[in-house]
Amino acid sequence: MGSTDVWNGASVFGRGRVVWDTAGVQFLAVSLTSGTVLAEFPDLQVSKLSYRFEETTSETVMLPWRNIPSNWGEATIPYGVAILLVRDSTVLWGGIVVKRERTLQGEGLTLTLATVEHYFDNVHVKDHSYSGWEQTWIASDLVTSTLENHRFMLDVETASSTVYRDRTYEESSDKTLLSVLQELSNVKDGPEWCTSWHVRDGKYVPLLMIADRIGSVTPVTTFDESVMTSFKIVEDYTNGYGANMVWAVGDTTGEDQLRSDVMVAEQSYRPVVEHVVRPSSSITQKETLNAHASASLEQLRDGTNTMSMTLSLLAAPIVYEEWKPGDVVAWTVADNDGRFTGFDHGEARVVGYDIDFSGVWTITPVLQ
């Protein structure tokens, strides 16, 4: 980094050192087996951190040799330590050290960090049979039984479910915990789960939440222009979107092919845009194809509208304090000249976020 005076948009002193704590922000190394803090990394270099519902995300960071803590070896042990981004007492992001690299000419220690889901993909489920269980407790029991005696500190919060299921798992299938959790959540009306970090009895511990639905159903906070660094609307009518005439077909071809009725949206101001739906080959009833065609028409008729906004990390409502993945949030922007008609306010559900340190510190909610 030489003698640069600014790095990643942060205030600095000395030779490029980031003053994370001027904003109450710090990076901590914590033990996965005890939850204790091993070191603080005030010089950690990172450009972006991401989280997604029910998925693994990973990022690469660099810990300069300059001013590195004397116990850096212990504080960066792969799969023994996690690096947490902490603001005051709230953990904004956490990642397990899964790779550690250093070279003779390198300026520091390069670390690859991965979210807790990475660990779930490195442990395997045993034999289990569930009959008439609440689906959330199936997921919870899979986690707690799989991690028993594994020395991995994890708190699990499980909500009751209104959905009961039968499930059988066999150790011989060699399925990872992540794969069975994702399979269970991906079925119709399946349970949701997400990970985060919290402080329990002075220790930093990962937290797994399981419920039929994670988060709120009404907005928990509102983002307005005062905390936004960008706001964008994309109306996409490219191939596959914007169809106003849709029909569905079965798996066979020729005269015997099962076809739905043609579903049409009344849009006299646009030319006809067609789309053919090819659902499951097992469908044998025209009524089922009609339902698929009708649902696709409703989904496609007005194109795909995407709203994205980027927020100031330090000015916006704080993630995991005022909002979190799973919650519904609202937004509002002033639109005196009509540039955002129909999009100047609304609500959406958060399913992840990206924290960016490459310029002004920002956080971008991933909305659904």
N, C-alpha and C positions, 0 to 999 in steps of 0.2 A: 504493500500500500504506500510505501515511500513516505513523503511528508504531506500528504493530502490533509486538508483541514476539515473535510466533510466526508462522511461515509454513510451511504444509505439514508441520507436525509436527516441524520441524527446530529445533535450537538456533540462535539468532541473536544478532547483536550490532548496535549502532548502530541505524539506521533500517530494520529488517526484513531485514537481510542474512543469508542462509543460510550457516551454517558447514558446508559440505559436507565439508571436509577433517577435521573432528573425527572422522569415521568412516572416514577413509582413502578417501573418495569425492570425485571431482572430475569436472567437465565440461571436456573439452578440445576445441579446434578444431584439426583436422588437415587438411593439404592432400591432396586426392585424387590429385594427380599425383606427389607426393614422399613422402607419409606423415609429414612433419615436423609437429611441434606449432607452431601459430601463436599460440595464446593459451589462457589458462585463463579460464573463466567462473564465478567463485565466486558470482555473484548470479543465475545463470540461474533462471528460474521455470518449473517444469514440474510437471504433476500426474500424468501417466501416460505410460508407455512400453510398447509391445507388440511381440512378435515371434511370427510364425507360420511353420511349415514351408512352404517353397515358395510363399509369398505375400508381397505387398507390404503393409507397414503404415506408417502415417504419423502423426505427432503434431505439435501446435503448441506452441511454447515462446515465452517472452518474455525478452529481455535488456534490463534497465532501463538507461536512460541514466546513472543514478547509478553512478559507479565503473566505467563501461564502459571496457574497454581502449582505449588510444589507436589501436590498429590494427584497430578493430572492422570497418572496411570490408573490409580484406583478409581478416579472420578469419571473415567471414560471407558470402563471395561465393557466390551460388547456383550450384550444380553445379561449384563449385571446392573446396568445403570440406565436411567431415563433422563433426558434433558427437558426441563419444563420452562415454558414462558409464563412468568407469574407477574401479575399486576396487583400490588398490595398483597392481599391474601387469596386472590382469585387466580386459578390456573387457566390461562387462555388457550394453551396448547401443550401437549406432551408427546414425546416420541422416544421410543426405546433405541439405544445405540445398537445397531445391527451390523455395522461395519466401521472399522477404524483403520485409517491409512496414514502413512508418513513416508517421506522420501528424504534423501540426503540433502537435496537443494531446496526442499519445500519450506515455505514460510510458516507452516503450522500443521496442526493435526486435522485431517479431514474426517468428518464423522457422517455416516448415513443414519438418519433417524427415521423410525417407522412407528406408526400408531399402534395401539394395543391389539388391534385386529391382526397384526402381523404375528403376534404370539399365539393368538387363537388358531392360526394356520400352521402352527408348529407343534400342536398337541392333538392326540387322536382319541376319539370316543371309544368307549368299551361297549359291552353288550347291555342293551336296555330295551325294555318293553313297557309301553304306556298304553293303558286302556281307559278311555273316558277321562283323561286328564285335561285340566285347563291348559291351553296351549302355552301360556306364559310360563307356567310351572314346568312344562316339559323343557322349554328352553333353559329355565333356571337350573333345573336338576342336571341337565346335560353339562352345563358350565361348572357347577360346584362339584359334581362327581368326577368330571374329567380333570379338574385342577387340584383335586385332593392330594395332599402330600407333594405338591409340585413347587413349593416355596415361592409361589407367585402371589403377592398381596393383591387382592381384588375384592372390593365390596360390590355386592349384587343387590339391587333394589327391584323387587318383582311385584307388579300389580296384579290383582285378580283379573280373570278373563271371563267373557261371556261365551267363548268358543271352546268346545271340548273336542279333543282329537285322539285318535289311536296312532301310535307310532312304534316302530321296531327298528332298532339299530344293532348292527353286528360288528364286533371288533375286527372280524376278518375282512370287512369291507375297507378298512384303513382310511376311513373318512376323518378329515380334520374337524376340529370343533367349529372353525369358521365356516366350512362347507355345509355342515348340518344346520347351523344357525341361519345361514343364507337361504338354504333350501326351505326351511320351515317358514321363514318370513316372506318368501316369494310366492307361496300358495295364496289363493284367493282369501282375503280377510285374515292373512297370517299375522303373527305378532311382530311388533317392531322392537328394535333394540339399538342402543347407541352407547358409546363409551365417552368418558371424560375423566378428569382428575379432580380430586378434592382433598381437603385437609381433614384428617380424622385423628384426634388425640395428638396433635402436633406432628403427625406424619403425613407425607404426601402419598396418596393411594389412588390407583385407578378405580373408576366407578363404572359399573355396567347397569344400565336401566333397561327393564323389559316391561312392555305393556302392549295392550291391543293398539293403543295409539300413544306415541310419545309427544309430550308437549301440549300446548293450549289449542283450543278450537276458535278462540277469538283473539284479536290482537293484544299482545302484552306490552307493546311499545309502538311508537310512531317515529319514523325517520323523515325529517324534512330537509329543506335546502340548507339549513344552517349547519348540518353535519355531513352533507354530501360533497364529495369531490368530483363525482360524475353521475350522470343519469342518462340512460339510453333506452330507446324503444326500437325494436326490430320487428317489422311486419313481413313475414316470409311466405311468399307464394310460389316458391320454386318447386321443381318436380316432386310430386307426392303430397304437396300441400295445396289448399285452395280449390279442391274438387267440389263441384256442385251437382255432379251426376255420378252416382256410385252404384255398383252392383257387386254381388259376391258370387263366386263359382266354387263348385266342388272339385274333387281331385281328379275325376275322370275327364276325358276329352271326347269330342265328337257329339253325335246326336244324343247320347245318353248322359251328357254332362248335366249335373244338377245346378240350376241357376236361381238366384233370387230375383225378385222384382227389381226394377230400376228405381232407385231412390233419387229424387230430384229436389234441390233447394231452389226456391223462387228468387232468382237474382237476375232480373231482366236488364240490369245495368252492366252485367258482365257476360262475356261469351261462355259457352258451355265448356267446362273442364272436366274430363272423365277420369275415373279411377276404378280399378278392379281389385276387389279384396279376395284373397285366397286363404281362408282360414284352415282349420284342421281338416285333414283328409278323412277323419272318422264321421263327419257330419253327413247325415242321411235325410234330414228333414229340411224342406224349403223354408219353413218358418224360422229355423235356426239361422239359415243364411240371410234371411230378411233382417233378422236382428243384428247380425254382423254388419250388413250393409248400412242399416239405419244408424248404428253407432258410429261407423266410420264417417258417414256424411256429416253428422253433428260435429265430429272432431276436426274434419278437414275443411268445411265449407267457408270458414272465415280465415283460412290460412293459419299460420302459427305466429302468435304474437309473444314476443319475449321482452320483458322489462329487466334491466339490470341497473344496479346502482352501487357505487363505491363510496364508502364512508370514511371519515377521519377516525383513525383508531383511538385517538386520545380525546376526541370531542363527542363521538357518538355514544349512545347507550352501550354499556359494557356487556360483551358476550359472557354468558354464564352468571351474570348478575341480573341484568334487566331483560335478556333474551338468550335463547339457546337453541341448538338444532332441534327441530320438532315443533317449535312454537310458530304461531301465526303472528306476523308483524304487518304493520300498515305503513304506507308512505304517502306523502303529499308534497306537491311542488306548485309554486305559483305559475299560472299559465294565462297571463293577461292577453297575449297575442295569439292564443289558440294553437301553438305548436304541438301541444300534447293533449289535444282534445280526446277524451275517453280514457286517458292514461295518467291524468294529473293527480289522481289519488287511487288507492286500491289496497288490497290485502293479498298476502301470499304466505306460503309456509316455507320455513327455512329447513333445508336438508343438508347444509354444510356451509363452509366459509373458507375464504382465502385471506390470510394476513400478508401484506406486502410491505417490505422495508426498503424497496429500491428507490424511493423518492420520499414524498410525504408519506408518513406511516398511514396505511389504510387497511380497512377490513371490508371485504366484499361478501355479503350473504349470498349463498346459492339458493335460489328460490324455486319453488315448485308450484 
